[in-house]
Amino acid sequence: MASAEQVQGVTAHPSIAAVPGEVELAVIAIPAGAVVKAARECAAKGVRGLLVLSAGFRETGKAGARRERQLLEVCRDAGMRLVGPNCLGVLNNLPGKALNATFSPTPPRAGEVGFVTQSGALGLALMEFAGEPGLGMSSFASVGNRATDDRDSGENANDHG
């Protein structure tokens, strides 16, 4: 259970249930074994979207694939949109609507380019490159494992084709 009242100047809550009002997006960055439970808590709160940065799902084999299917089931049952798991995150650079829900150490400057990738490494490189003069990003999404019902059971865990 969390005990801090603030983390780097941002108000902290001991659980998603303790957050006042509606929650549009929850960003989950915890060990994979705790993600499904956290997703259930978000579903109970009525969270509309879930962004799972955590790794340890289909990309790790059968047990991770099972965990990913459970996560997807929780999201589908609750009507929550899911990005990830195992992704770099999402970013919006539009003025007045900025959101940086990535773990990129180098956020890109605002610009005209939108980019979606499965690869976190490619996403990081592109964000860094977009910081060059004359370039910039309007939006970015890393989809990671792209959890869907039509994925295999883990036999081809690294095949994202």
DRENPA-457872 format. One record per residue (C-alpha): x, y, z; residue number from 0. Coordinates in pm, whole numbers, plus 32768, in hexadecimal, padded with zeros to 4 digits. Each point is the difference from the previous one (the first is absolute). Layout:
REM residues N
<<X; Y; Z>; NUM>;
...
This chain:
REM residues 161
<<8000; 8000; 8000>; 0>;
<<808A; 8154; 7F9F>; 1>;
<<8042; 80F4; 8119>; 2>;
<<8090; 8135; 7F55>; 3>;
<<7F1C; 812F; 7FDA>; 4>;
<<80C8; 807B; 7ED4>; 5>;
<<80F6; 7F71; 7F05>; 6>;
<<80D9; 8109; 7F56>; 7>;
<<7EF9; 8109; 8044>; 8>;
<<7ED9; 7F32; 7F83>; 9>;
<<7EEE; 7F9A; 80F3>; 10>;
<<8011; 7E8D; 8052>; 11>;
<<7EDF; 7F1E; 8066>; 12>;
<<8018; 7EAF; 80B1>; 13>;
<<7F2C; 7F56; 7EF4>; 14>;
<<7F3F; 804C; 7EC1>; 15>;
<<7EBE; 7FE9; 80CC>; 16>;
<<8079; 8126; 80D3>; 17>;
<<802A; 80E7; 7ED3>; 18>;
<<7EE2; 80FB; 8009>; 19>;
<<7F1C; 8019; 7ED1>; 20>;
<<8015; 7F51; 7EB1>; 21>;
<<8144; 7F79; 7F72>; 22>;
<<8026; 8003; 7E86>; 23>;
<<8155; 7F59; 7FE7>; 24>;
<<80CA; 7F2D; 80F3>; 25>;
<<8170; 7FC7; 7FB6>; 26>;
<<8080; 7EBB; 8095>; 27>;
<<8174; 7FD0; 8037>; 28>;
<<801D; 7EED; 8105>; 29>;
<<8083; 7E99; 7FFC>; 30>;
<<7F3D; 7F28; 7F09>; 31>;
<<7F7C; 7F19; 8111>; 32>;
<<7F3B; 8120; 809A>; 33>;
<<7F74; 8096; 7EBE>; 34>;
<<7EC2; 7F30; 7FDF>; 35>;
<<7F9C; 8053; 8167>; 36>;
<<8041; 8172; 7FBE>; 37>;
<<7F33; 7FEA; 7EC0>; 38>;
<<7EDE; 7F69; 80C5>; 39>;
<<8015; 8121; 80F7>; 40>;
<<7FFB; 80F6; 7EDC>; 41>;
<<7ED1; 7F4E; 7F6E>; 42>;
<<7F4A; 801C; 814E>; 43>;
<<8051; 8176; 8005>; 44>;
<<7F72; 8029; 7E9F>; 45>;
<<8149; 8063; 7F5D>; 46>;
<<7FCC; 802D; 7E89>; 47>;
<<815F; 7FB9; 7F7F>; 48>;
<<8128; 7F34; 8078>; 49>;
<<8168; 8034; 7F91>; 50>;
<<80DC; 7EDF; 8073>; 51>;
<<8173; 804E; 7FEB>; 52>;
<<805D; 7EC7; 80C2>; 53>;
<<80B2; 7EE2; 7F51>; 54>;
<<7FE2; 7E8F; 8058>; 55>;
<<7EE0; 7F96; 7F23>; 56>;
<<7FEA; 7F41; 7EB5>; 57>;
<<8166; 805F; 7FAB>; 58>;
<<8079; 7F21; 811E>; 59>;
<<7F4E; 7EBA; 7FA3>; 60>;
<<7ECC; 7F38; 8061>; 61>;
<<7FD4; 8083; 8163>; 62>;
<<801E; 8166; 7F85>; 63>;
<<7F0D; 7FB8; 7EE1>; 64>;
<<7F06; 7F7D; 8100>; 65>;
<<802D; 813D; 80CF>; 66>;
<<7FCD; 80D5; 7EC7>; 67>;
<<7EBB; 7F49; 7FAC>; 68>;
<<7F85; 803D; 8165>; 69>;
<<8053; 8172; 7FDF>; 70>;
<<7F48; 8017; 7EB6>; 71>;
<<7ED3; 7F4D; 8094>; 72>;
<<7FEF; 80F7; 8122>; 73>;
<<8011; 8124; 7F0E>; 74>;
<<7EFE; 7F71; 7F11>; 75>;
<<7F0D; 7FAB; 8119>; 76>;
<<801C; 8163; 8089>; 77>;
<<7FF7; 80AD; 7EAD>; 78>;
<<815B; 8094; 8042>; 79>;
<<80E2; 8053; 7EDB>; 80>;
<<815A; 7F61; 8020>; 81>;
<<814F; 8071; 7F78>; 82>;
<<8116; 7F04; 8037>; 83>;
<<8071; 7F4D; 80CA>; 84>;
<<8178; 8018; 7FDC>; 85>;
<<7FFE; 8152; 7F56>; 86>;
<<80B6; 814D; 8011>; 87>;
<<7EBF; 80C8; 802E>; 88>;
<<7F44; 811B; 7F56>; 89>;
<<8043; 8170; 7FCD>; 90>;
<<7F31; 8128; 7F88>; 91>;
<<80AF; 814B; 7FBE>; 92>;
<<7ECE; 80CA; 7F9D>; 93>;
<<7FFA; 8155; 80AB>; 94>;
<<7F1C; 8000; 812D>; 95>;
<<7FD3; 7E86; 7FF0>; 96>;
<<8160; 7F86; 8043>; 97>;
<<8030; 7EA0; 808B>; 98>;
<<8147; 7F48; 802A>; 99>;
<<7FB4; 7EA2; 807E>; 100>;
<<8149; 7F6A; 7F8A>; 101>;
<<8140; 7FAA; 80B0>; 102>;
<<80D1; 80A7; 7EF6>; 103>;
<<811F; 80C6; 8099>; 104>;
<<7FEF; 80F3; 7ED9>; 105>;
<<7EA3; 8082; 7FB6>; 106>;
<<7FEB; 8088; 7E9E>; 107>;
<<7FB5; 8169; 7FAF>; 108>;
<<7EA5; 804F; 7F7A>; 109>;
<<7FDA; 7FDE; 7E89>; 110>;
<<7F35; 7F71; 7EE4>; 111>;
<<8061; 7E8E; 7FFE>; 112>;
<<7F29; 7EEF; 809B>; 113>;
<<8099; 7EA7; 802C>; 114>;
<<7F86; 7EA7; 806E>; 115>;
<<80EE; 7EDD; 8038>; 116>;
<<8009; 7EAA; 809E>; 117>;
<<8170; 8027; 804E>; 118>;
<<805D; 80C5; 8136>; 119>;
<<816C; 8018; 7F8C>; 120>;
<<7F96; 809A; 7EB5>; 121>;
<<7F15; 80E8; 80B9>; 122>;
<<8115; 8079; 80E8>; 123>;
<<80E7; 803E; 7ED9>; 124>;
<<7EF5; 80BD; 7F44>; 125>;
<<7FA8; 80DA; 812D>; 126>;
<<816D; 8059; 8028>; 127>;
<<8020; 804E; 7E8B>; 128>;
<<7EC2; 80D4; 800B>; 129>;
<<80B1; 80E5; 80F5>; 130>;
<<80E5; 807A; 7EE9>; 131>;
<<7FC7; 8164; 7F85>; 132>;
<<7EE9; 8019; 7F02>; 133>;
<<7F60; 7EB8; 8066>; 134>;
<<7EFB; 7FA8; 8102>; 135>;
<<7EE0; 7F1A; 8059>; 136>;
<<7E8F; 8041; 8026>; 137>;
<<7FB6; 7EA6; 808C>; 138>;
<<80A0; 7EB0; 8045>; 139>;
<<7F85; 7EA8; 8064>; 140>;
<<80C2; 7EC4; 804A>; 141>;
<<7F13; 7ED8; 7FF7>; 142>;
<<80ED; 7EF9; 808E>; 143>;
<<7F64; 7EA5; 7FFA>; 144>;
<<7EB6; 807F; 7F6B>; 145>;
<<7F32; 7F15; 80DA>; 146>;
<<7EE9; 7F66; 7F31>; 147>;
<<7F2B; 7EC6; 8008>; 148>;
<<809D; 7F76; 7EC3>; 149>;
<<815F; 7FD0; 808F>; 150>;
<<8094; 7EAA; 8035>; 151>;
<<8030; 7F5E; 8153>; 152>;
<<8170; 8057; 801B>; 153>;
<<809E; 7EFA; 7F21>; 154>;
<<806F; 8118; 7F18>; 155>;
<<801F; 8104; 8110>; 156>;
<<80F7; 80D7; 7F43>; 157>;
<<7F43; 7FF9; 7EB6>; 158>;
<<7F46; 814B; 7FEE>; 159>;
<<7FAC; 7FDC; 7E8E>; 160>;
